[in-house]
Amino acid sequence: MPIGYLVEQKSKIQEVAVEKLTKINRVFLKPSNCKVAPGVVEAIQKADCIVIGPGSLYTNVIPNLLVNGVVKAIKESTAIKVYVSNIMTELGQTDDYSVSDHLNAIIDHCGNDIIDYCIYDTGEVIPEFVKRYNKEGQDLVEQDIEKIKGIKFLQRDLSMVANTHVRHDPKSVAASIIELICDDLKYQDKQNDPQYLMLNTKLREEKRINKIKKSMKKKEKKKIGKRVKTEKGKSKFSNKYSDRIKSIRESKGKGKEESIEAFLKKEDPIVKKKIEIDSKETKEEPIKVNLEKNTINTIINGGGSDLEQARANLEQVLAAAKADLERNLKMVNANRENLEERKDNAQK
């Protein structure tokens, strides 16, 4: 590290870097003469494309390149050498790192001619997820590709969200690499090569499937949008409170539920004001149900033993009250719809 700290355990690097507020300067292997695993050099020599990354820059990517014989085999290979850049920085390793910082770190440890292409993300990650990373000291990798010379850059939509974590989409990464290989074979005039035909067919099929998936997602979004749209012929207010109003209607006469006017006034102060204004403008009298105690007593007591006649008279009074209530309800609904119409016009 720049201020002289030497950390010999991989698991301690992040902890020390964060605690000492410093950055990693260089990594090395101990012992330095460790041998490459059998078959690795041969695989590099036979490869059509060598992919480096993505992964933790100082604890995964670079250490694998430092094994004896690996860098030499990569430089001598005629294969396409591709580096897939990280999407997010990593706390204690690549704080505030850009694409060029990642590339320079690899070049400083391994020398030039080890990377031909760099594939990096568009950076179009949902802000909510970026904020979650910001709380943990991480951020999007800055795309300053103009600072690097001699490397070709490809910008692709590589990111995906898996369990609230930003990850590389393996299908997008694979498609980008296959596209590079196909372009290289085409440049070498190998369009009839079996390998080119196989990869090109796979690439086209993958693009076709992705196109179908995108089309299906758009259709699904349209369906969902139609479901949540306001029902034709009904105001937004009516849709919002329809269940509540229905329950009030069903329970009217029981004396347990609040009136429609009281509900509307309580739920929406704008509606309250509207009802008061409309009541003044129309000068309509409120409901008056003639159910005074004296009237009812006169009906019942005046009939003597003729209770049936008294019941009939009482039912007539109740029917009249019900009719008055229905008329008042219609007035409230009309006022409410007029209010919604004015609000919609004001918004437009």
Buried (B, 14 or more C-beta within 10 A) or exposed (E): BEEEBEBEEEEEBBEBBBEBEBBBEEBEEEEEEEEBEEEBBEEBEEBBBBBBBBBBBBBEBBBEBBBEEBBBBBBEBEBBBBBBBBBBBBBBBBBEBBBBBBBBBBBEBBEEEBBBBBBBBEBEBEEEBBEBBEEEEBBBBBBEBEEBEEBEBBBBEBBBEEEEEBBBBEEBBBBBBBBBBBEBBEEEEBEEBEEBBEBBEBBEEBEEEEEEEEEEEEEEEEEEEEEEEBEEEEBEBBBBBEEBBEEBBEEBEEEEBEBBBEBBBEBBEEBBEBBEEBBEEEEEEEBEEEEEEEEBEEBBEEBEEEEEBBEEBBEEBEEEBEEBBEEBBEBBBEBBBEBBEEBEEEEE
